Amino acid sequence: MSAMTQTQSVSQALCIKIENDNFFIAVCCRSDGCYMLINGNTNRIHVYGSSGELLQTNFGNRLLNKRFNTPTLITELPNSRVAVFDSHSKKILKLSFSEDLVDTYNIGLATYCLSANRYGHIVMAHQKSKTEREISIRSSENGYIIHTISIPRTVRGVVESPIYSIYNNQDSNIVALDPLSCKILVMNLNGAILSQIGREGFRLGEMENPRSLCLDAQNKIIVADTKNNRIVRFHSGNSNRSEIFLQEVYRPLAVAFDACDQLVVMTAKCLMIFNYKSSVIPTAPPMY
């Protein structure tokens, strides 16, 4: 593995690359400036420092045994903790930054995305059955369910495909990304759809197989427009106000903001970090 050096231009980024048959499937930006990435080939969790240096290749490895051997999702929790979803056991492992096992929560459902809201609660999207999708909000202290939201069946795609990314915004609404309908759904906690943003395609305001979203400080929605090889940005509630934020990013899978409010873009083979400004439209570095 190697890391490129960071440049001062906003049009370029720190880039952490992974070699050979390895590939990234999930990223967690920690409050201490580190980046945690799940290697989908080895099922190991790598930890990188803020300058791209590799600190660990097997975070939590002693806990990932025959029962917990397929980590697929990861997010930070309060008090220097992380939650790791294991798709084999369908459990969440709550770990400290020092790799101590704090707790385990039995979820028992196929889970497609995992995040934490501003209250530190765990927000997840599940597949309950072939025709039912559900978002749950759980306590990070004990894993108990605080609230559940049934995903409406009235939108094309939300029943047939998983919700791949969710975000609890400043108004406590749920912002969910549905890859099949290529729409961003803004819902209240009762499951009512407040707005639908985006549509299928390659023009402005359109997406193809989007896989991840996050919100900036101005409540603008940043989306990994995976099949179109770009990062797009929508103004909340208005699909007509959008822009292509980054171009020529090969198959972006995840977007997030780190501890320094830099935009983090993950592909299968690299992690890129950009100095983010809401008013700036940078150009992406060469595709990886």
C-alpha positions as CSV (number, residue, x, y, z in Angstrom):
1,M,0.0,0.0,0.0
2,S,1.1,3.6,-0.6
3,A,-0.1,7.1,-0.1
4,M,0.4,10.2,-2.3
5,T,1.4,13.4,-0.6
6,Q,-1.1,16.1,0.0
7,T,-1.0,19.2,-2.1
8,Q,-2.2,22.8,-1.4
9,S,-4.5,23.1,-4.4
10,V,-8.2,22.4,-3.8
11,S,-8.2,20.7,-7.2
12,Q,-6.0,17.9,-5.9
13,A,-6.3,15.6,-2.9
14,L,-4.5,13.3,-0.5
15,C,-5.0,9.8,-1.9
16,I,-4.7,6.6,0.0
17,K,-4.4,3.6,-2.4
18,I,-4.8,-0.1,-1.8
19,E,-2.9,-2.6,-3.9
20,N,-3.3,-6.1,-5.5
21,D,-6.7,-7.8,-5.1
22,N,-7.7,-5.8,-2.1
23,F,-10.5,-3.3,-2.2
24,F,-12.3,-0.9,0.2
25,I,-16.0,-1.4,1.0
26,A,-16.6,1.0,3.9
27,V,-15.0,4.1,5.5
28,C,-15.3,5.7,8.9
29,C,-13.9,9.2,9.6
30,R,-13.0,9.4,13.2
31,S,-13.0,12.5,15.4
32,D,-9.3,12.1,16.1
33,G,-8.5,12.6,12.4
34,C,-7.9,8.9,11.6
35,Y,-9.7,7.0,8.8
36,M,-10.9,3.5,9.2
37,L,-11.5,1.4,6.1
38,I,-12.8,-2.1,5.7
39,N,-10.9,-4.3,3.2
40,G,-13.5,-6.4,1.4
41,N,-10.9,-9.0,0.3
42,T,-9.4,-9.8,3.7
43,N,-12.3,-8.6,6.0
44,R,-9.8,-6.6,7.9
45,I,-10.1,-3.0,9.1
46,H,-7.3,-0.7,8.2
47,V,-6.5,2.5,10.2
48,Y,-4.8,5.5,8.4
49,G,-3.6,8.7,10.0
50,S,-4.6,12.2,8.9
51,S,-1.6,12.4,6.5
52,G,-2.3,9.0,4.9
53,E,0.1,6.9,6.9
54,L,-0.9,3.3,7.5
55,L,-1.2,2.8,11.3
56,Q,-2.9,-0.6,11.5
57,T,-3.9,-3.3,9.1
58,N,-6.0,-5.5,11.4
59,F,-8.0,-3.3,13.8
60,G,-10.1,-5.5,16.1
61,N,-8.8,-8.6,14.4
62,R,-8.6,-10.6,17.7
63,L,-12.4,-10.2,18.0
64,L,-13.2,-11.1,14.4
65,N,-13.4,-14.9,14.9
66,K,-15.8,-17.5,13.4
67,R,-18.8,-15.6,14.8
68,F,-17.7,-12.2,13.7
69,N,-15.7,-12.6,10.5
70,T,-17.4,-10.4,7.9
71,P,-17.4,-6.7,8.8
72,T,-19.2,-4.7,6.2
73,L,-20.3,-1.4,7.8
74,I,-18.6,1.0,10.2
75,T,-19.4,4.3,11.9
76,E,-18.1,6.3,14.9
77,L,-20.0,6.6,18.1
78,P,-19.6,9.0,21.1
79,N,-16.8,8.5,23.6
80,S,-14.2,7.2,21.2
81,R,-16.2,4.2,20.1
82,V,-17.0,2.6,16.7
83,A,-19.8,0.4,15.7
84,V,-19.0,-2.4,13.2
85,F,-21.8,-4.4,11.6
86,D,-20.9,-8.0,10.9
87,S,-23.0,-9.4,8.0
88,H,-22.3,-13.0,9.0
89,S,-23.7,-12.8,12.5
90,K,-26.0,-9.8,11.8
91,K,-24.6,-8.2,15.0
92,I,-23.1,-4.8,15.8
93,L,-19.8,-4.9,17.6
94,K,-19.1,-1.8,19.7
95,L,-15.4,-1.3,20.0
96,S,-13.2,1.3,21.6
97,F,-10.5,3.1,19.6
98,S,-8.1,0.9,21.7
99,E,-9.8,-2.2,20.3
100,D,-11.6,-3.3,23.5
101,L,-15.0,-4.9,22.9
102,V,-17.5,-2.7,24.7
103,D,-20.7,-4.5,23.7
104,T,-22.5,-6.4,21.0
105,Y,-26.0,-5.8,19.8
106,N,-28.1,-8.4,18.0
107,I,-29.7,-6.9,14.9
108,G,-30.9,-10.1,13.2
109,L,-31.7,-8.4,9.9
110,A,-29.8,-7.8,6.7
111,T,-28.5,-4.2,7.0
112,Y,-27.3,-2.0,4.2
113,C,-26.2,1.2,5.8
114,L,-25.0,2.4,9.2
115,S,-24.5,5.9,10.6
116,A,-24.8,7.9,13.8
117,N,-26.9,11.0,14.2
118,R,-26.0,14.2,16.1
119,Y,-27.3,12.7,19.3
120,G,-25.0,9.7,19.0
121,H,-27.8,7.3,18.2
122,I,-27.3,4.5,15.6
123,V,-29.3,4.9,12.4
124,M,-29.6,1.8,10.2
125,A,-31.6,0.6,7.1
126,H,-32.7,-3.0,7.1
127,Q,-34.3,-5.5,4.8
128,K,-37.2,-7.1,6.9
129,S,-38.5,-9.2,4.0
130,K,-38.5,-9.3,0.2
131,T,-41.0,-6.5,0.2
132,E,-40.3,-4.6,3.4
133,R,-37.6,-2.1,4.2
134,E,-37.2,-0.3,7.5
135,I,-35.0,2.3,9.1
136,S,-34.3,2.0,12.8
137,I,-32.8,4.4,15.3
138,R,-31.1,2.7,18.2
139,S,-29.4,3.8,21.4
140,S,-25.6,3.6,21.2
141,E,-25.6,2.8,24.9
142,N,-27.5,-0.4,24.8
143,G,-28.7,-1.0,21.2
144,Y,-32.3,-0.7,22.1
145,I,-34.7,0.5,19.4
146,I,-35.8,4.1,19.9
147,H,-37.7,4.6,16.7
148,T,-38.5,2.7,13.5
149,I,-39.6,4.0,10.2
150,S,-41.3,1.9,7.5
151,I,-39.9,2.9,4.1
152,P,-42.9,3.9,1.8
153,R,-43.7,1.6,-1.0
154,T,-45.1,4.4,-3.2
155,V,-41.7,5.3,-4.7
156,R,-40.4,3.2,-7.5
157,G,-37.4,1.1,-6.4
158,V,-37.6,1.4,-2.6
159,V,-39.1,-2.0,-2.2
160,E,-37.0,-3.8,-4.8
161,S,-33.7,-2.3,-3.7
162,P,-31.9,-1.5,-0.5
163,I,-31.4,2.0,0.9
164,Y,-27.7,2.4,0.6
165,S,-27.1,5.6,2.6
166,I,-29.0,7.5,5.3
167,Y,-28.5,10.7,7.2
168,N,-30.3,12.2,10.1
169,N,-30.2,15.9,9.2
170,Q,-30.4,19.1,11.4
171,D,-34.2,19.1,11.3
172,S,-34.2,15.4,12.6
173,N,-35.6,14.3,9.2
174,I,-34.2,11.2,7.5
175,V,-32.4,11.7,4.2
176,A,-32.2,8.3,2.4
177,L,-30.6,7.4,-0.9
178,D,-32.4,4.8,-3.1
179,P,-30.1,3.5,-5.9
180,L,-32.8,1.9,-8.1
181,S,-35.0,4.9,-8.4
182,C,-32.0,7.2,-8.3
183,K,-33.8,9.5,-5.8
184,I,-33.0,11.1,-2.5
185,L,-35.9,10.7,-0.2
186,V,-36.4,13.2,2.7
187,M,-38.7,11.7,5.3
188,N,-39.9,12.8,8.7
189,L,-39.8,10.4,11.6
190,N,-43.4,9.2,10.8
191,G,-42.2,8.0,7.4
192,A,-44.0,10.7,5.4
193,I,-42.0,11.8,2.3
194,L,-41.4,15.5,2.5
195,S,-39.5,15.7,-0.8
196,Q,-37.9,13.6,-3.5
197,I,-34.7,14.9,-5.1
198,G,-33.1,13.7,-8.3
199,R,-33.9,11.3,-11.1
200,E,-32.2,8.7,-13.3
201,G,-29.8,9.9,-16.0
202,F,-26.5,11.6,-16.6
203,R,-27.5,15.3,-16.8
204,L,-27.6,17.9,-14.1
205,G,-30.0,16.8,-11.4
206,E,-29.7,13.1,-12.4
207,M,-27.8,10.1,-11.1
208,E,-27.0,6.5,-12.1
209,N,-26.8,3.9,-9.3
210,P,-25.9,6.4,-6.5
211,R,-24.4,4.7,-3.5
212,S,-23.7,7.2,-0.7
213,L,-24.6,10.7,0.5
214,C,-23.7,13.1,3.2
215,L,-24.7,16.7,4.2
216,D,-22.5,19.7,4.5
217,A,-22.8,22.6,7.0
218,Q,-25.2,24.4,4.7
219,N,-27.4,21.3,4.4
220,K,-26.4,20.7,0.8
221,I,-26.5,17.0,-0.1
222,I,-23.3,15.5,-1.5
223,V,-23.9,12.2,-3.5
224,A,-21.6,9.5,-4.9
225,D,-23.1,9.2,-8.4
226,T,-21.4,5.9,-8.9
227,K,-22.2,4.8,-12.4
228,N,-21.6,8.4,-13.8
229,N,-18.2,8.5,-12.2
230,R,-18.7,11.7,-10.3
231,I,-19.7,13.5,-7.1
232,V,-22.8,15.7,-7.4
233,R,-24.2,18.2,-5.0
234,F,-27.9,19.1,-4.5
235,H,-29.5,22.0,-2.6
236,S,-31.9,20.4,-0.1
237,G,-35.4,20.1,-1.4
238,N,-34.6,21.3,-4.9
239,S,-33.3,18.9,-7.6
240,N,-33.2,21.9,-10.1
241,R,-30.4,23.4,-8.0
242,S,-27.6,21.0,-8.4
243,E,-24.0,20.9,-9.7
244,I,-21.3,18.4,-10.6
245,F,-18.9,18.8,-7.7
246,L,-16.2,16.3,-8.9
247,Q,-15.8,14.7,-12.2
248,E,-13.8,11.6,-13.4
249,V,-13.9,9.8,-10.1
250,Y,-14.0,6.2,-11.1
251,R,-16.9,4.4,-9.4
252,P,-17.2,6.4,-6.1
253,L,-18.8,4.3,-3.4
254,A,-18.9,6.5,-0.3
255,V,-18.7,10.2,0.6
256,A,-18.3,11.7,4.1
257,F,-16.9,14.6,6.0
258,D,-13.9,14.1,8.3
259,A,-12.9,15.8,11.6
260,C,-11.5,18.8,9.6
261,D,-14.6,19.2,7.5
262,Q,-12.7,17.9,4.5
263,L,-14.7,15.9,1.9
264,V,-13.7,12.3,1.8
265,V,-14.4,10.2,-1.3
266,M,-13.9,6.4,-1.3
267,T,-13.7,4.2,-4.3
268,A,-12.9,0.5,-4.3
269,K,-9.2,1.2,-4.7
270,C,-8.5,4.5,-3.0
271,L,-9.6,7.2,-0.5
272,M,-9.4,10.8,-1.6
273,I,-9.6,13.8,0.7
274,F,-10.5,17.3,-0.6
275,N,-10.4,20.7,1.1
276,Y,-14.1,21.3,0.9
277,K,-15.7,24.8,0.4
278,S,-19.3,25.1,-0.3
279,S,-18.7,27.6,-3.0
280,V,-15.8,25.9,-4.8
281,I,-16.1,23.4,-7.7
282,P,-12.8,21.5,-7.9
283,T,-11.6,19.1,-10.6
284,A,-10.8,15.6,-9.6
285,P,-7.3,14.1,-9.9
286,P,-6.8,11.2,-12.3
287,M,-9.1,8.2,-11.9
288,Y,-8.1,5.4,-9.6
